[in-house]
Every structure is written in C-alpha cells, then in structure tokens.
Amino acid sequence: MAEKPDQEKTESATPKKREDARKKGNVPQSREIPSVFVLLSSLSVFYFAGGWMFGQLGEIMRAVFNQITYSHLGVASTHTLFWQLFLKVVLLLSPLLLVVAVAGIAGNVSQFGFMLTGEKLRPKLDKLNPIAGLKRLFSMRSLIEMFKSVFKVIIIGSVAYAVMRRELDQIPAMIELSTASVLTFIGSVSLKMGYYTCLVLIILAALDYLFQRWQHERDLRMTKQEVKDEHKQSEGDPMVRSRIRSAQREMAMRRMMDQVPGATVVITNPTHLAIAIKFDRSMPAPMVVAKGAGHVAARIREIAARHQIPVIEEKPLARTLFKSVEIGHYVPVDLYKAVAEILAYVYRLKGLV
C-alpha cells in the first residue's frame, strides 16, 4: 500500500536512523556549551596567570620602545625586532590559546562524544539555491535562534549593567589612584563581570542543550511506513527470504536424495513415512541418511526401488526413527536391537549371511 503524502511522523527514530544521522554529523548540539567552556577557561587563565601575562606584556612594550629609541632601525634590524616581538607574543598567548582550544573541543565532545566526519564540509549545490536560502532564513528554526540570541544579549547586558552599577561609587575615587591600581581595579571588575556572565550562560546553555535534544528527536521522527521500509531493508524482503528458504530446502532435499542410493535398507510406515538407513562394517552404528513423510517418503521409496534397495515395513520403528533421529545421525542405542534384526533380515535376503 502506498504511503500517504501527509502521513505524520509519529514514530521514534530507529537505531539505524540514529546511526546514519550520526555518520552525517547530525547530532544534538548546543553552541552555547562550547561558548561557556571557552569563556570559563579564558577567565580562569586570566585569574591565575593574568599577573604574569600583564608583566610579560610590559616587558615586551619596554623592549620595543628601547629598541626604537636607542638603535638605528634598518631592514635587518626591523626584521629581527618584529621576529622577536612575534615570538614573545606567541609565548604570552600560548597558555590562553592552548586552554581555549582544549575547552572548545571538550565542550563539543561532552555533548555527543568523539566524532570525526567530513559530511558537514562537503559542498552541496542546494545551498546555493536562493529560494531554499530564503526559506531557511525565515524558517521557524531561524526565528527561534534569533529569539535566543536577542534574549541572551539582553540577559548578559543586564548582568553586566548590574555588576557595573555596584562599582560606580568607586569610580570617582580612582582619580587619586596610580595607573597600576586603576588597571587592577578594571581587571577585577572585568573578571567579576565575566564570572557572573558565565554563571548565567551555564543556565542558558543547559536549557539550550535540552531544547536541541528535543528538536533533534523531533527531526528524526519517522512515519510508520518508513519504519516498515527500514525493517524490510535490514531484515530483507519477506518474499525474498521465502524464496531463499525454499531454495535452501530444495538443495537440502537434493543432497538427501543423493544419499538414498547408498542406503542399506528403507524402513516405511508403509506409505506415510520412509527412513533410509546405511550400515557397513567401517561404521560404529547404523546411520539415518534420509527420511521424509508424504511426497518425500514416496520419492525415497521410488529411488530405493530403482536401485534395488530393500524396503521393509515396520510401523512402530519407522515412527520412532522419524521422530527421534536426525538425518546424518547414528541410530540410538535403545533402537540397536530393532534395527539390527531388520539389517540381519536384509543380509539374509542378499545372501550375505
């Protein structure tokens, strides 16, 4: 039955669809969590290493001014000056850059684990379609993201204003302070503002992550027909599986019938069941090489007659062998006597005894 075009997606995503989405980089992800990690790690670096970084910055400025004042700058000396300046700046910023990089990676790994995929980097021609671009621009998702950004700016601005307002009374007294004290005050207020902002961002990031997970689950929902089609693809079409099982049965039947000409005797019910038994002196016990009921039993009797294999009617033994012994297995000990009597009778018929 064809799927209706308006069929609703009411079913949860299957494990296969989740795995396929993950391979394409489609995972629940909040951009706020890496931002919080980066901001918190940056503030921590400034808090613990801010004094050292400020001292190193002063040394760099002092060295540059001394070099410019007391030396003649040529091409070679200018190159050397800028190279030394570059190395010192890299050394100054290396703790911050390293911590920020690790924090950014940790912020993403904490959400969806370690994942490498180039699917998001592949160029897609549909992204160049201006109509599709306008649809994405004015979609519900874009409006929600815009609302979140505006709300975040308002919240962060309110926090920053509240922190600054508490420090306004100290600003007039800064006229009498030294430059170092003023810079220390600015750094202290900036760190305080950053940490309060970070606390607010943690709450916003947690809420945004929950929303992203809900949105992701909603986007992955499937229709009942999609679930059926996926199950059919993963398990195989029932008709195909039926044909495969039919072919396997035919092959097994053919192999079994090929064993009948080598049987020693066929025990029957007499018409409903047929069990072909083989025995020679190299075998530890008689073996059931073929058995069947109905049409299969008739085929076994036909092949036995064609190859002049004795067919013995023994109803109780035939029923017991058919139920208890599988093809290719030896006759159990408790049936040795009954089978041995039939084999002895066959050997007498053939004049082997």
C-alpha positions as CSV (number, residue, x, y, z in Angstrom):
1,M,0.0,0.0,0.0
2,A,1.5,3.4,-1.0
3,E,2.4,5.8,1.7
4,K,0.2,8.8,2.1
5,P,2.0,12.1,1.4
6,D,0.5,13.7,4.5
7,Q,1.4,10.8,6.8
8,E,2.6,12.1,10.2
9,K,5.9,11.3,11.7
10,T,4.8,9.8,15.0
11,E,7.4,7.0,15.5
12,S,10.7,7.4,17.4
13,A,13.8,7.0,15.3
14,T,15.2,3.6,14.9
15,P,18.8,2.8,16.0
16,K,19.8,2.5,12.3
17,K,18.5,6.0,11.5
18,R,20.2,7.4,14.6
19,E,23.5,5.8,13.5
20,D,23.1,7.1,9.9
21,A,22.4,10.6,11.2
22,R,25.5,10.5,13.4
23,K,27.7,9.4,10.5
24,K,26.4,12.6,8.7
25,G,27.3,14.7,11.7
26,N,23.6,15.2,12.6
27,V,23.7,15.2,16.4
28,P,22.1,17.2,19.1
29,Q,24.4,20.1,19.7
30,S,24.2,23.4,21.6
31,R,26.5,26.2,20.5
32,E,26.2,27.7,24.0
33,I,28.1,24.9,25.8
34,P,31.4,25.3,23.9
35,S,31.0,29.1,24.4
36,V,30.6,28.6,28.2
37,F,33.7,26.2,28.3
38,V,35.8,28.8,26.3
39,L,34.7,31.7,28.4
40,L,35.2,29.9,31.7
41,S,38.6,28.6,30.7
42,S,39.7,32.1,29.5
43,L,38.6,33.7,32.8
44,S,40.5,31.0,34.7
45,V,43.6,31.7,32.7
46,F,43.4,35.4,33.3
47,Y,42.7,34.8,37.0
48,F,45.6,32.5,37.6
49,A,48.1,33.8,35.0
50,G,46.9,37.4,34.5
51,G,49.7,38.9,36.6
52,W,52.3,37.0,34.7
53,M,50.7,37.9,31.3
54,F,50.5,41.6,32.3
55,G,54.2,41.6,33.4
56,Q,55.2,39.9,30.1
57,L,53.2,42.5,28.2
58,G,55.0,45.3,30.0
59,E,58.4,43.7,29.2
60,I,57.5,43.4,25.6
61,M,56.5,47.1,25.3
62,R,59.6,48.2,27.2
63,A,61.9,46.2,24.9
64,V,60.2,47.5,21.8
65,F,60.4,51.2,22.9
66,N,64.1,50.7,24.0
67,Q,64.9,49.2,20.6
68,I,63.3,52.0,18.7
69,T,64.8,54.7,20.9
70,Y,68.4,53.6,21.2
71,S,69.1,51.9,17.9
72,H,69.1,52.7,14.2
73,L,66.3,50.7,12.5
74,G,67.3,49.3,9.2
75,V,65.8,46.5,7.2
76,A,67.7,43.8,9.0
77,S,67.1,45.2,12.5
78,T,63.4,45.8,11.8
79,H,63.1,42.2,10.7
80,T,64.8,41.0,13.9
81,L,62.7,43.3,16.0
82,F,59.4,42.0,14.6
83,W,60.6,38.4,14.8
84,Q,61.4,38.7,18.5
85,L,58.2,40.6,19.1
86,F,56.3,37.7,17.3
87,L,58.0,35.0,19.5
88,K,57.3,36.9,22.7
89,V,53.6,37.4,21.8
90,V,53.2,33.7,20.9
91,L,54.8,32.8,24.3
92,L,52.5,35.3,26.0
93,L,49.3,34.0,24.4
94,S,50.2,30.3,24.3
95,P,48.6,29.4,27.6
96,L,45.4,31.2,26.7
97,L,45.3,29.7,23.2
98,L,46.0,26.1,24.4
99,V,43.4,26.2,27.1
100,V,40.8,27.8,24.8
101,A,41.4,25.1,22.1
102,V,41.1,22.3,24.7
103,A,38.0,23.9,26.2
104,G,36.3,24.2,22.8
105,I,36.9,20.6,21.9
106,A,35.8,19.5,25.4
107,G,32.6,21.5,25.0
108,N,31.6,19.5,21.9
109,V,32.9,16.1,23.0
110,S,30.8,16.4,26.2
111,Q,27.7,16.6,24.1
112,F,28.0,13.9,21.5
113,G,31.3,12.1,22.2
114,F,34.3,11.9,20.0
115,M,33.3,12.0,16.3
116,L,35.1,12.7,13.1
117,T,33.1,13.3,9.9
118,G,33.6,15.3,6.8
119,E,29.9,15.3,5.8
120,K,29.3,18.8,7.0
121,L,32.3,20.1,4.9
122,R,31.1,18.7,1.6
123,P,29.8,21.3,-0.8
124,K,26.1,21.0,-1.5
125,L,24.6,22.7,-4.6
126,D,21.2,23.0,-2.9
127,K,22.8,25.6,-0.5
128,L,23.4,27.8,-3.5
129,N,19.7,27.9,-4.3
130,P,18.5,31.4,-3.2
131,I,14.9,30.3,-2.7
132,A,16.0,27.5,-0.4
133,G,18.2,30.0,1.4
134,L,15.3,32.4,1.9
135,K,13.2,29.5,3.3
136,R,16.0,28.7,5.8
137,L,16.4,32.3,6.7
138,F,12.7,32.8,7.5
139,S,12.1,29.3,8.9
140,M,10.9,28.6,12.4
141,R,14.3,27.3,13.4
142,S,15.9,30.6,12.3
143,L,13.3,32.6,14.2
144,I,14.0,30.6,17.4
145,E,17.7,31.1,17.0
146,M,17.2,34.9,16.6
147,F,15.0,35.0,19.7
148,K,17.6,33.0,21.6
149,S,20.4,35.4,20.5
150,V,18.4,38.5,21.5
151,F,17.4,37.0,24.8
152,K,21.0,36.1,25.5
153,V,22.2,39.6,24.7
154,I,19.5,41.1,27.0
155,I,20.4,38.8,29.9
156,I,24.1,39.3,29.6
157,G,23.7,43.0,29.2
158,S,21.6,43.1,32.3
159,V,24.1,41.2,34.3
160,A,27.0,43.4,33.1
161,Y,25.0,46.5,33.9
162,A,24.2,45.2,37.4
163,V,27.8,44.5,38.1
164,M,29.0,47.9,36.8
165,R,26.3,49.7,38.8
166,R,27.6,48.2,42.0
167,E,31.1,49.6,41.2
168,L,30.0,53.1,40.1
169,D,30.6,54.6,43.6
170,Q,34.3,53.7,43.4
171,I,35.0,55.3,40.1
172,P,35.4,59.0,41.4
173,A,38.0,57.8,43.9
174,M,40.1,56.4,41.1
175,I,41.4,59.9,40.3
176,E,43.8,59.7,43.2
177,L,45.0,56.2,42.4
178,S,48.1,55.2,40.5
179,T,47.9,53.7,37.0
180,A,48.7,50.2,38.3
181,S,45.8,50.5,40.8
182,V,43.4,51.7,38.2
183,L,44.4,48.8,35.9
184,T,44.0,46.3,38.8
185,F,40.5,47.7,39.5
186,I,39.5,47.4,35.8
187,G,40.8,43.8,35.7
188,S,39.0,42.9,38.9
189,V,35.7,44.3,37.7
190,S,36.1,42.6,34.3
191,L,36.8,39.2,35.9
192,K,33.8,39.7,38.2
193,M,31.6,40.6,35.2
194,G,32.9,37.7,33.3
195,Y,32.2,35.1,36.0
196,Y,28.7,36.4,36.6
197,T,28.1,36.3,32.9
198,C,29.5,32.8,32.8
199,L,27.0,31.6,35.5
200,V,24.1,33.0,33.5
201,L,25.5,31.3,30.3
202,I,25.7,28.0,32.1
203,I,22.0,28.1,32.8
204,L,21.2,29.2,29.3
205,A,23.5,26.5,27.8
206,A,21.7,23.8,29.9
207,L,18.3,24.9,28.7
208,D,19.5,25.2,25.1
209,Y,21.0,21.7,25.2
210,L,17.7,20.3,26.4
211,F,15.9,22.2,23.6
212,Q,18.4,20.9,21.0
213,R,17.9,17.3,22.1
214,W,14.2,17.7,21.9
215,Q,14.5,19.3,18.4
216,H,16.8,16.6,17.3
217,E,14.5,13.8,18.4
218,R,11.6,15.6,16.7
219,D,13.5,15.9,13.4
220,L,14.5,12.2,13.5
221,R,10.9,11.0,13.9
222,M,9.7,8.6,11.3
223,T,6.4,7.6,9.8
224,K,5.1,4.1,10.3
225,Q,5.7,3.3,6.7
226,E,9.4,4.5,7.0
227,V,9.8,2.1,9.9
228,K,8.4,-0.8,8.0
229,D,10.5,0.0,4.9
230,E,13.7,0.2,7.0
231,H,12.8,-3.0,8.8
232,K,12.3,-4.6,5.4
233,Q,15.6,-3.4,4.1
234,S,17.5,-4.5,7.2
235,E,15.8,-7.9,7.6
236,G,15.2,-8.5,3.9
237,D,12.0,-8.6,1.9
238,P,9.7,-11.5,3.2
239,M,9.2,-12.7,-0.3
240,V,12.9,-12.8,-1.0
241,R,13.6,-14.6,2.3
242,S,10.8,-17.1,1.5
243,R,12.5,-17.8,-1.9
244,I,15.9,-18.2,-0.2
245,R,14.5,-20.6,2.3
246,S,12.7,-22.5,-0.5
247,A,15.9,-22.8,-2.4
248,Q,17.8,-23.9,0.7
249,R,15.2,-26.6,1.3
250,E,15.4,-27.8,-2.3
251,M,19.2,-28.1,-2.1
252,A,19.0,-29.9,1.2
253,M,16.4,-32.3,-0.3
254,R,18.6,-32.9,-3.3
255,R,21.6,-33.7,-1.1
256,M,19.5,-36.0,1.0
257,M,18.1,-37.8,-2.0
258,D,21.6,-38.3,-3.3
259,Q,22.3,-40.4,-0.2
260,V,19.4,-42.8,-0.7
261,P,21.1,-44.9,-3.4
262,G,23.9,-45.8,-0.9
263,A,21.4,-46.9,1.8
264,T,21.3,-50.4,3.1
265,V,17.6,-50.5,3.8
266,V,14.5,-48.3,3.8
267,I,12.0,-48.7,6.7
268,T,8.5,-47.5,6.0
269,N,5.2,-46.9,7.7
270,P,4.3,-48.2,4.9
271,T,3.1,-45.2,2.8
272,H,3.3,-42.1,5.1
273,L,6.9,-42.4,6.3
274,A,10.2,-43.6,4.9
275,I,13.6,-43.8,6.6
276,A,16.7,-44.7,4.7
277,I,19.4,-46.4,6.9
278,K,23.0,-47.1,5.9
279,F,25.4,-49.5,7.6
280,D,28.7,-51.2,6.9
281,R,31.4,-52.7,9.0
282,S,33.5,-49.5,9.0
283,M,30.7,-47.6,10.7
284,P,30.3,-47.6,14.5
285,A,26.5,-47.8,14.2
286,P,23.7,-47.6,11.6
287,M,23.1,-44.1,10.3
288,V,19.9,-42.4,9.1
289,V,20.9,-40.9,5.7
290,A,17.4,-39.8,4.6
291,K,13.9,-39.5,5.9
292,G,10.7,-38.0,4.9
293,A,6.9,-38.0,5.1
294,G,4.2,-37.9,2.4
295,H,5.6,-36.9,-1.0
296,V,9.2,-37.1,0.2
297,A,8.6,-40.6,1.6
298,A,7.3,-41.6,-1.8
299,R,10.4,-40.2,-3.5
300,I,12.6,-42.2,-1.2
301,R,10.7,-45.4,-1.9
302,E,10.9,-44.7,-5.6
303,I,14.7,-44.2,-5.6
304,A,15.1,-47.3,-3.4
305,A,13.1,-49.4,-5.9
306,R,15.1,-48.1,-8.8
307,H,18.4,-49.0,-7.0
308,Q,17.1,-52.4,-5.7
309,I,17.3,-51.3,-2.1
310,P,15.1,-53.4,0.2
311,V,12.0,-51.6,1.6
312,I,10.8,-53.1,4.9
313,E,7.5,-52.2,6.5
314,E,7.9,-51.7,10.3
315,K,5.4,-49.1,11.5
316,P,6.5,-48.5,15.2
317,L,10.2,-48.4,14.3
318,A,9.6,-46.1,11.4
319,R,7.6,-43.7,13.6
320,T,10.3,-43.7,16.3
321,L,13.2,-43.2,13.9
322,F,11.4,-40.4,12.1
323,K,10.7,-38.5,15.4
324,S,13.9,-39.2,17.3
325,V,16.8,-39.4,14.8
326,E,18.0,-36.5,12.6
327,I,19.5,-37.0,9.2
328,G,23.2,-37.8,9.4
329,H,22.9,-39.1,13.0
330,Y,23.5,-42.6,14.2
331,V,20.7,-44.8,15.5
332,P,20.4,-44.5,19.3
333,V,21.4,-47.4,21.5
334,D,17.9,-48.3,22.6
335,L,16.9,-48.9,18.9
336,Y,20.0,-51.0,18.1
337,K,18.2,-54.4,18.5
338,A,15.2,-53.5,16.3
339,V,17.4,-52.1,13.6
340,A,19.8,-55.0,13.8
341,E,17.0,-57.5,13.3
342,I,16.0,-55.7,10.1
343,L,19.6,-55.5,8.9
344,A,20.1,-59.2,9.5
345,Y,16.9,-59.9,7.5
346,V,18.2,-57.8,4.6
347,Y,21.6,-59.5,4.7
348,R,19.8,-62.9,4.6
349,L,17.8,-61.7,1.5
350,K,21.0,-60.7,-0.2
351,G,22.7,-63.9,0.8
352,L,25.4,-62.1,2.8
353,V,24.8,-64.2,5.9
